[in-house]
Amino acid sequence: MRLSLAIALFLVSAATIGANAAPQAKAKKPQANRAVQMVTVSGECNKLVHAGQPVEGCKNILVNMNYSTGVSAYRFVTDRNILSFAGSGSHHIEQGADIVVQSVNRIILAATDGSKAEDAKEDDAVGFCRFGDPTQKGAIIECLAHAQAGLYEGSFVTDGMPPKFGEFPVSSR
């Protein structure tokens, strides 16, 4: 069975972070939820729904953020908002050779107008993201979650271009 590129890289990153997390002589504050990796894929966003309402203007990029806490989030972007479907990267199953389903337990809606991160709206949710190999043209990445405000949904088709990766250093301070 093959994992998608994003999950494979997340697992490698998690193993590296775990190896670097040796016990310290002096107790320190727990690390905040910090981004450790960003994977951006290009293609076509063909559906976006916020709280049951269709949203126009979804950008032709999809961003997968992986955090120091093990959370993985898929971000659908418009000119006004970023809708993130977030869940534990370790809670996933493989459906065949190239399809992975990851659980989603949180929806985050943030404005793109320069608002502060703490102004983002977060809601508990029940749902999933299903994705194939993002390096394959026509691979589908779809997320669906139910929250108190209603249904959130995003669907994206990759163009086969190689994903772009960004690594963020995780400080031990």
Rosetta silent file (secondary structure, phi, psi, omega in degrees, C-alpha in Angstrom):
SEQUENCE: MRLSLAIALFLVSAATIGANAAPQAKAKKPQANRAVQMVTVSGECNKLVHAGQPVEGCKNILVNMNYSTGVSAYRFVTDRNILSFAGSGSHHIEQGADIVVQSVNRIILAATDGSKAEDAKEDDAVGFCRFGDPTQKGAIIECLAHAQAGLYEGSFVTDGMPPKFGEFPVSSR
SCORE:     score description
SCORE:     0.000 S_00000001
   1 L     0.000  138.090  178.867    0.000    0.000    0.000 S_00000001
   2 L  -106.787  136.089  173.166    1.245    3.492   -0.862 S_00000001
   3 L   -88.070  154.504  174.605    0.593    6.533    1.248 S_00000001
   4 L   -64.937  159.322 -178.653    0.038    9.873   -0.392 S_00000001
   5 H   -58.515  -42.816 -178.370    3.051   12.126   -0.572 S_00000001
   6 H   -62.394  -44.585 -179.550    1.654   14.545    2.030 S_00000001
   7 H   -69.262  -41.523  179.327    1.039   11.788    4.592 S_00000001
   8 H   -58.991  -44.756  178.989    4.378   10.111    3.894 S_00000001
   9 H   -67.345  -35.716  177.032    6.182   13.387    4.475 S_00000001
  10 H   -62.704  -43.568 -179.107    4.120   14.058    7.585 S_00000001
  11 H   -64.715  -39.948  176.669    5.108   10.673    9.025 S_00000001
  12 H   -63.327  -43.893  178.647    8.794   11.320    8.269 S_00000001
  13 H   -62.164  -43.212 -179.030    8.512   14.760    9.905 S_00000001
  14 H   -63.512  -39.673  178.571    6.753   13.289   12.944 S_00000001
  15 H   -65.794  -40.673  178.585    9.459   10.647   13.346 S_00000001
  16 H   -64.643  -44.597  178.812   12.178   13.289   13.098 S_00000001
  17 H   -62.961  -42.997  179.138   10.452   15.520   15.627 S_00000001
  18 H   -61.004  -39.213  179.618    9.950   12.546   17.949 S_00000001
  19 H   -67.736  -30.457  179.898   13.643   11.656   17.725 S_00000001
  20 L   -85.974   -1.197 -175.328   14.578   15.229   18.600 S_00000001
  21 L   -97.551   42.272  178.733   12.211   15.313   21.574 S_00000001
  22 L   -64.029  150.507 -179.665   14.590   13.706   24.086 S_00000001
  23 L   -59.228  140.647  179.094   13.877   14.503   27.744 S_00000001
  24 L   -96.450  150.736  179.239   15.422   17.763   28.908 S_00000001
  25 L   -64.643  -35.135 -177.894   17.283   18.160   32.206 S_00000001
  26 L  -112.244  133.123  179.293   15.138   21.143   33.128 S_00000001
  27 L   -64.350  137.263 -179.687   11.347   21.114   32.819 S_00000001
  28 L  -126.263  163.549  175.526   10.103   23.514   30.161 S_00000001
  29 L   -61.803  143.489  175.543    6.758   24.856   29.068 S_00000001
  30 L   -63.599  145.890 -179.888    5.000   22.559   26.589 S_00000001
  31 L   -67.452  143.049  174.877    5.418   23.652   22.978 S_00000001
  32 L   -72.566  169.535  177.206    2.551   25.490   21.402 S_00000001
  33 L   -72.259   95.525 -176.296    0.839   24.141   18.324 S_00000001
  34 L  -109.250  142.393  176.132    3.473   25.219   15.769 S_00000001
  35 E   -68.172  133.525  176.880    3.532   24.606   12.055 S_00000001
  36 E  -115.743  -20.186 -178.943    6.330   22.237   11.073 S_00000001
  37 E  -156.455  142.729  175.766    5.486   21.628    7.421 S_00000001
  38 E  -129.082  129.777  177.112    3.406   23.134    4.649 S_00000001
  39 E  -121.173  123.001 -179.597    2.558   21.294    1.434 S_00000001
  40 E  -114.065  127.738  176.481    0.889   23.280   -1.362 S_00000001
  41 E  -116.271  151.145  178.948   -0.704   21.574   -4.357 S_00000001
  42 E  -110.770  158.968 -178.675   -2.093   23.223   -7.460 S_00000001
  43 E   159.910 -138.181 -178.643   -5.121   22.304   -9.501 S_00000001
  44 E  -130.835  124.284  172.756   -8.777   23.263   -9.476 S_00000001
  45 E   -83.844  116.105 -175.470  -11.016   23.888   -6.501 S_00000001
  46 E  -110.336    0.316  176.057  -14.407   22.764   -7.742 S_00000001
  47 E  -162.119  134.985  174.421  -16.552   23.010   -4.601 S_00000001
  48 E  -147.597  128.055 -178.126  -16.537   24.984   -1.378 S_00000001
  49 E  -131.898  127.665  175.537  -19.357   25.168    1.179 S_00000001
  50 E  -113.573  119.098  176.552  -19.360   27.159    4.451 S_00000001
  51 L    49.536   45.075  176.825  -22.136   26.306    6.947 S_00000001
  52 L    82.573   -3.885 -177.727  -24.351   24.906    4.192 S_00000001
  53 E  -107.468  126.624  176.501  -23.861   27.883    1.845 S_00000001
  54 E   -60.804  143.097 -179.448  -21.949   27.536   -1.454 S_00000001
  55 L  -121.413  131.790  177.941  -18.925   29.842   -1.679 S_00000001
  56 L   -93.424  160.641  171.295  -17.561   31.254   -4.936 S_00000001
  57 L    85.187   22.048  177.977  -13.966   32.198   -5.690 S_00000001
  58 L   -65.868  131.021 -177.642  -12.074   29.234   -4.268 S_00000001
  59 L   -71.291  159.522 -178.744   -8.398   29.538   -5.283 S_00000001
  60 L   -90.654   35.551  170.095   -6.628   26.927   -7.384 S_00000001
  61 E  -133.092  152.139  174.349   -4.264   25.963   -4.586 S_00000001
  62 E  -131.637  134.343 -176.413   -4.799   23.717   -1.594 S_00000001
  63 E  -114.408  130.799  172.999   -2.542   23.890    1.445 S_00000001
  64 E  -108.940  118.153  178.559   -1.852   21.023    3.861 S_00000001
  65 E  -106.082  134.643  175.768   -0.384   22.233    7.165 S_00000001
  66 E  -117.887  135.197 -172.285    1.214   19.819    9.623 S_00000001
  67 E  -115.142  161.388 -178.060    1.756   20.896   13.222 S_00000001
  68 L   -61.204  -21.714 -179.359    4.059   19.922   16.095 S_00000001
  69 L   -86.133   -2.668 -177.930    1.082   18.421   17.952 S_00000001
  70 L    95.508   -4.186  178.252    0.359   15.927   15.153 S_00000001
  71 E   -73.342  139.841  174.700   -2.591   17.903   13.776 S_00000001
  72 E  -123.138  133.885 -177.776   -2.912   18.038   10.003 S_00000001
  73 E  -129.705  136.654  174.967   -5.139   20.658    8.348 S_00000001
  74 E  -103.695  124.719 -173.472   -6.339   21.037    4.768 S_00000001
  75 E  -113.454  121.571  173.890   -6.909   24.682    3.835 S_00000001
  76 E  -100.985  130.870 -169.529   -9.224   25.875    1.082 S_00000001
  77 E  -117.617  136.433  169.607   -8.575   29.538    0.221 S_00000001
  78 L  -123.742  179.499  176.597  -10.734   32.367   -1.187 S_00000001
  79 L   -64.079  -27.644 -174.413  -10.055   36.108   -1.416 S_00000001
  80 L  -103.568  -30.526 -171.613  -11.931   36.615    1.869 S_00000001
  81 E  -141.122  160.724  168.566  -11.462   33.428    3.927 S_00000001
  82 E  -122.426  121.791  177.297   -9.431   30.339    4.613 S_00000001
  83 E  -104.013  119.203 -179.316  -11.458   27.261    5.562 S_00000001
  84 E  -110.677  133.588  172.182   -9.391   24.613    7.373 S_00000001
  85 E  -105.021  113.247 -172.301  -10.436   21.032    8.013 S_00000001
  86 E  -120.160  144.638  176.547   -8.251   19.853   10.911 S_00000001
  87 E  -167.758  173.156 -179.596   -7.711   16.535   12.629 S_00000001
  88 E   -69.864  125.616  178.489   -5.061   14.235   13.995 S_00000001
  89 L   -62.970  -20.635 -179.625   -2.724   13.078   11.251 S_00000001
  90 L   -83.219  -13.303  178.899   -2.429    9.736   13.044 S_00000001
  91 L   -95.584   81.487  179.422   -6.180    9.052   12.747 S_00000001
  92 E  -146.083  159.523  175.362   -6.366    7.868    9.174 S_00000001
  93 E  -131.901  154.819  176.243   -7.085    4.726    7.187 S_00000001
  94 E   -98.273  133.195  175.498   -5.998    3.596    3.741 S_00000001
  95 L  -115.663   82.530 -177.021   -8.677    2.742    1.194 S_00000001
  96 L    91.972 -172.200 -173.135   -6.714    0.958   -1.475 S_00000001
  97 L   -69.773  -32.766 -171.885   -3.246    1.686   -2.797 S_00000001
  98 L  -126.163   12.082 -177.595   -3.556    5.454   -3.274 S_00000001
  99 L  -119.892  129.471  177.081   -6.453    6.703   -1.136 S_00000001
 100 E  -123.256  139.081  175.508   -6.180    7.852    2.486 S_00000001
 101 E  -116.628  124.426 -179.475   -9.052    9.019    4.704 S_00000001
 102 E  -114.310  138.497  178.685   -8.180   11.245    7.663 S_00000001
 103 E   -71.494  149.496  175.905  -10.576   12.156   10.452 S_00000001
 104 E  -122.720  129.983  177.684  -11.582   15.790   10.950 S_00000001
 105 E  -126.693    5.820 -179.554  -12.662   17.068   14.355 S_00000001
 106 E  -152.443  140.030  173.854  -12.359   20.831   13.919 S_00000001
 107 E  -113.567  133.893  178.634  -13.326   23.481   11.377 S_00000001
 108 E  -127.540  124.763  178.773  -11.435   26.779   11.383 S_00000001
 109 E  -117.298  115.563 -177.072  -12.629   29.777    9.391 S_00000001
 110 E  -122.524  143.287  176.893  -10.168   32.678    9.227 S_00000001
 111 E   -78.071  149.276  178.113  -10.358   35.974    7.363 S_00000001
 112 L   -99.053   12.132 -175.438   -7.613   36.799    4.863 S_00000001
 113 L   -89.659   18.044  179.788   -7.851   40.551    5.520 S_00000001
 114 L    90.495    9.280  177.300   -4.981   40.663    8.000 S_00000001
 115 L   -62.395  158.927  178.510   -7.074   39.788   11.049 S_00000001
 116 L   -71.916  150.815  179.843   -5.303   38.266   14.024 S_00000001
 117 H   -57.819  -36.277 -178.443   -5.082   34.478   14.262 S_00000001
 118 H   -70.319   -9.723  176.712   -7.053   34.557   17.517 S_00000001
 119 H   -84.862   -7.813  179.383   -9.986   36.121   15.613 S_00000001
 120 L   -63.511  146.828  179.434  -10.472   32.923   13.585 S_00000001
 121 E   -94.723  121.118  179.090  -13.714   31.051   14.239 S_00000001
 122 E  -114.263  137.090  177.514  -13.171   27.465   15.418 S_00000001
 123 E  -135.545  141.797  170.932  -15.901   24.862   15.747 S_00000001
 124 E   -63.934  147.290 -177.361  -15.919   21.236   16.790 S_00000001
 125 E  -150.555  163.846  173.049  -16.846   19.039   13.857 S_00000001
 126 E  -127.482  121.325 -178.959  -17.261   15.451   12.754 S_00000001
 127 E  -179.143 -159.159 -176.402  -15.967   14.589    9.329 S_00000001
 128 E  -157.049  160.985  164.960  -13.112   13.475    7.107 S_00000001
 129 E  -121.112  135.124  178.342  -10.727   14.407    4.337 S_00000001
 130 E  -119.785  132.961 -176.704  -10.097   11.848    1.596 S_00000001
 131 E  -149.804  152.422  175.535   -7.139   12.228   -0.705 S_00000001
 132 L  -108.194 -165.859 -179.187   -5.058   10.469   -3.291 S_00000001
 133 L   -70.441  111.775 -175.359   -1.516   10.983   -4.510 S_00000001
 134 L   -67.996  -10.404  177.665   -1.246   14.756   -5.126 S_00000001
 135 L   -83.247   -9.895 -179.698    1.493   14.216   -7.730 S_00000001
 136 L   -92.904  128.668  177.176   -0.996   12.457  -10.011 S_00000001
 137 L   -61.197  132.770  178.773   -3.044   14.633  -12.366 S_00000001
 138 L    87.836    2.201  176.472   -6.718   14.345  -11.502 S_00000001
 139 L   -66.049  138.422 -178.097   -6.215   13.165   -7.912 S_00000001
 140 E  -101.767  133.458  172.264   -9.150   14.293   -5.772 S_00000001
 141 E  -119.623  116.600 -178.366   -8.764   15.857   -2.355 S_00000001
 142 E  -132.573  142.753  178.037  -12.105   16.267   -0.649 S_00000001
 143 E  -130.224  142.213  179.492  -13.115   17.254    2.852 S_00000001
 144 E  -145.635  131.646  179.409  -16.536   17.103    4.469 S_00000001
 145 E  -150.155  144.744  175.372  -17.480   17.947    8.038 S_00000001
 146 E  -105.238  129.452  176.850  -20.606   18.625   10.050 S_00000001
 147 E  -129.289  174.493 -178.737  -20.452   21.342   12.701 S_00000001
 148 L   -57.074  -35.715 -178.663  -23.101   23.109   14.757 S_00000001
 149 L   -76.171  -11.850  179.734  -23.380   25.821   12.059 S_00000001
 150 E   130.902 -160.769 -176.117  -23.996   23.226    9.331 S_00000001
 151 E   -84.418  135.214  172.825  -22.150   21.382    6.585 S_00000001
 152 E  -119.250  135.524 -175.621  -18.631   22.375    5.492 S_00000001
 153 E  -151.395  143.778  174.502  -17.267   20.880    2.314 S_00000001
 154 E  -145.612  142.997  178.096  -14.383   21.340   -0.085 S_00000001
 155 E  -138.644  136.156 -173.307  -13.335   19.471   -3.209 S_00000001
 156 E  -141.815  138.825  177.478  -10.109   19.927   -5.169 S_00000001
 157 E  -117.739  125.267 -176.885   -8.624   18.191   -8.232 S_00000001
 158 E   -75.728  154.613  179.015   -4.833   18.240   -8.640 S_00000001
 159 L   -98.478    1.464  178.028   -3.122   19.228  -11.889 S_00000001
 160 L    87.371   -4.208  176.780   -0.226   16.777  -11.477 S_00000001
 161 L   -70.979  147.097 -179.846    2.406   19.451  -10.824 S_00000001
 162 L   -60.817  138.755  176.616    4.814   18.537   -8.005 S_00000001
 163 L   -62.459  154.373  175.170    3.705   19.834   -4.595 S_00000001
 164 E  -102.916  135.798 -175.521    5.676   22.688   -3.049 S_00000001
 165 E  -113.970  141.966  172.413    7.081   22.069    0.418 S_00000001
 166 E  -131.028  129.556  178.631    7.888   24.438    3.229 S_00000001
 167 E  -107.115  142.804  178.116    9.592   23.314    6.411 S_00000001
 168 L  -119.995  125.515 -179.600    9.399   25.255    9.665 S_00000001
 169 L   -64.516  141.730  176.115   12.077   24.739   12.303 S_00000001
 170 L  -106.428  112.345 -177.024   10.832   23.452   15.638 S_00000001
 171 L   -79.514  147.011  176.666   12.784   25.117   18.406 S_00000001
 172 L   -92.973    5.393  178.727   13.558   23.286   21.638 S_00000001
 173 L   -81.860    0.000    0.000   13.360   26.563   23.549 S_00000001
